[in-house]
Amino acid sequence: MELMKSSDNIIQDRTQQQHKQEPEMQAQEGQQEQGHHFHVLAVDDSVIDRKLLEKLLKVSSYQVTCVDSGDKALEYLGLLNNLDSDSTASSSSPSSSSSSSSSSSNSSSCSQSSQREGLKVNLIMTDFCMPGMSGYDLLKRLKGSSWKDVPVVVMSSENVPSRISIRCLEGGAEEFMLKPLQLSDLEKIEAYLLKSLHLSCTNIDKDDDDNNADHNSDNNNDKVVNNDSNIDKGNNSTSMNNNFSKRKALSSEDTESRRPKIKGLAVAI
Amino acid sequence: MDRNRLHNQVASMRRSLFDQGYLDDQFIQLEELQDDTNPNFVQEVVTLFYNDSTRLIQNIEQALNSRPIDFCKLDDYMHQFKGSSSSIGAKKVTNECTAFREYCNAENAEGCIRSFQQVKQEHAILKRKLEVYLQTVTSFSNSMSCMETILSYIAYTIISSSLYIENMDKYGKLFGTTPQTELGVDKCLTTL
């Protein structure tokens, strides 16, 4: 109950007040240490879609953090005043984020946890059409930062997927999903979460970021080639499945050997 | 029984909401997400929708009343409105939003104004229907939990009484028994 309560508090505070960041961060990190659940960052300006997405993810046993804009997402990840991407962001963000990003930019450990001590995000799901920073802009910022290995899924309610989806996939998104989302859509993202976990384990084992980045971009290129003929959601999901099965073929041994272990972890908690 | 009547009422209201095209599959998804940890999820989402959409309606009214009409802004608001209504499965409302956006893209002010009346109408109709439906659902689940409470109280009473009666001889030795009490005990045991 306490875990749920504190995560609910985090979601409310994050969308309402920017200045209560630090205590929330500590609570969030405390949660992550206790659980081995995947942590998903959900970005959407619509309050209803945020609620829906949060519930969908929680029902699927994922840890969720919801933010209502791309800026808040970058802030959460410690990227707003970062030194990695060429940002010209103003210096108006809270001092906590700037101090943590400057202190952690010196660390050379696993890319996902380098920005904030212990902050682990396994997947980012973002709406495409948002005021201010769009989902595509957020995607580009993420792929140009130390969070580039985290899979990003872009969602949209627009029924013209070819224009949006190809752009997003070329920009490095793993998947493009049509809203409104359903439980069946979440089954697809499990694959990306497992892949991200596999990648982070590989980072720890081999300490070889370059190889993994190439592996990532190879997969993305394959996906772009296969997606040229997409027009509607039906085609999208079919080709997505094809892409997934193709990727599965590429790294099937690793994921399958790891899969029981991960499921065991999830069930144990 | 009242409960059966309520149950039938809930079922038929729900069926007609779907049959008449007010709701679509997405609403079912909301219902599927509702569980014991979050037993009012559907109500919460619907309430959230009506609060949010009321705000959007006001914005759209304002934009439609301004001269010249900013069709870009209008489309923006309507995109949000349509997104929310499709997220809760409000089928008719979503369809009216689509029609509005077509007039908006064509920069047809009159068409927009007429279409918006339709949007508001469907929005209001659904609101009333959902209020009644969800209230009936609540009454039904309250009656269910009322029944459950009564049943569990009865069960508790039976169990604790039988425990007491089983140990009656022990208690009897403590407090002392009379022939009447022993007769009463036998009667209780046979009844239970």
Contacts between the chains, C-beta under 8 A, distances in Angstrom:
chain1	res1	chain2	res2	distance
A	4	B	37	7.7
A	45	B	80	7.9
A	46	B	52	7.7
A	46	B	80	6.4
A	46	B	83	5.7
A	46	B	84	5.9
A	46	B	87	7.3
A	47	B	48	6.1
A	47	B	52	5.7
A	48	B	45	6.5
A	48	B	48	5.5
A	48	B	49	5.5
A	48	B	52	6.2
A	48	B	83	8.0
A	48	B	84	4.7
A	48	B	87	5.1
A	48	B	88	6.7
A	49	B	83	6.7
A	49	B	84	7.4
A	49	B	87	5.5
A	51	B	44	7.3
A	51	B	45	6.0
A	51	B	48	6.1
A	52	B	30	7.6
A	52	B	33	7.8
A	52	B	45	6.9
A	52	B	87	5.6
A	55	B	33	4.9
A	55	B	38	7.1
A	55	B	41	6.5
A	56	B	33	6.7
A	59	B	33	5.9
A	59	B	35	7.4
A	129	B	79	6.7
A	131	B	76	7.9
A	157	B	79	7.6
A	157	B	82	7.0
A	157	B	83	4.5
A	157	B	86	6.4
A	179	B	83	6.7
A	179	B	86	7.2
A	179	B	87	6.7
A	180	B	26	5.1
A	180	B	29	7.4
A	180	B	86	5.5
A	180	B	87	4.4
A	180	B	89	7.8
A	182	B	25	8.0
A	182	B	26	7.5
A	182	B	29	5.0
A	183	B	29	6.8
A	183	B	32	6.8
A	183	B	33	7.7
